[in-house]
């Protein structure tokens, strides 16, 4: 996990996103692409012809955030891309080890389109950063396990973090008979990782309720990183294609969350 990209939108919280991305990159000794895409964001009409307007204010704001947070970081570089944000994510995400995005605040909109594109149109996992940068990341890792391909892929992606964690917790839904953690524990033992298994009661909970239960269980273990699989399909600018448990986590997590489809 060495090549990483964080995507900025020129908003007021770009510095927080960058602070988090730099912390994560330094932890793993990686290289960070700081990407601002602004193509076709707005239009001006000139002689009855619609022309894409350059979002100069957004470019300036994103570059300022980069200069403030990353100005002396040799592993970081700023890239302005004349493309729609989802197209930039699709292009750069193909050869990324991880895509870093801000937490989405709703179920529709351009930030959701960006998340969907990163999750379902690129091979790399997505690291969702919370609104406030954490004090630490990867010291205490909580892994959601339900014996699916998505959760197994998330574990594989997170191995560089799991092997360096002081504490690893496997979270399982006690009401799901397919969530037997034994195969995962055997796999992790090969890396000298011996996690604690914590069961949360998902019986009679809605899917969103299970999302809340996952976040509560991670919080109880003082996790500073949550790892889980993402389920569903790319429904463009809506979260409706995702499983509702994934939706809840993506919109409500207060800790860094690594998600893999």
GISULVEN-V218219 format. One record per run of one state. SS is the DSSP state (@ for helix, = for strand, . for the rest). FROM is the first residue (numbers start at 0). TO is the last residue. If there is no record, write none. Layout:
# GISULVEN-V218219
ss:SS from:FROM to:TO
ss:SS from:FROM to:TO
This chain:
# GISULVEN-V218219
ss:. from:0 to:1
ss:= from:2 to:7
ss:. from:8 to:12
ss:@ from:13 to:27
ss:. from:28 to:29
ss:= from:30 to:36
ss:. from:37 to:40
ss:= from:41 to:45
ss:. from:46 to:47
ss:= from:48 to:52
ss:. from:53 to:54
ss:@ from:55 to:69
ss:. from:70 to:74
ss:= from:75 to:80
ss:. from:81 to:83
ss:@ from:84 to:92
ss:. from:93 to:96
ss:= from:97 to:101
ss:. from:102 to:106
ss:= from:107 to:107
ss:. from:108 to:108
ss:@ from:109 to:119
ss:. from:120 to:123
ss:= from:124 to:128
ss:. from:129 to:138
ss:= from:139 to:143
ss:. from:144 to:147
ss:@ from:148 to:161
ss:. from:162 to:165
ss:= from:166 to:172
ss:. from:173 to:180
ss:@ from:181 to:188
ss:. from:189 to:194
ss:= from:195 to:199
ss:. from:200 to:205
ss:@ from:206 to:219
ss:. from:220 to:223
ss:= from:224 to:228
ss:. from:229 to:230
ss:= from:231 to:231
ss:. from:232 to:233
ss:= from:234 to:234
ss:. from:235 to:236
ss:= from:237 to:237
ss:. from:238 to:240
ss:= from:241 to:241
ss:. from:242 to:242
ss:@ from:243 to:251
ss:. from:252 to:255
ss:= from:256 to:259
ss:. from:260 to:260
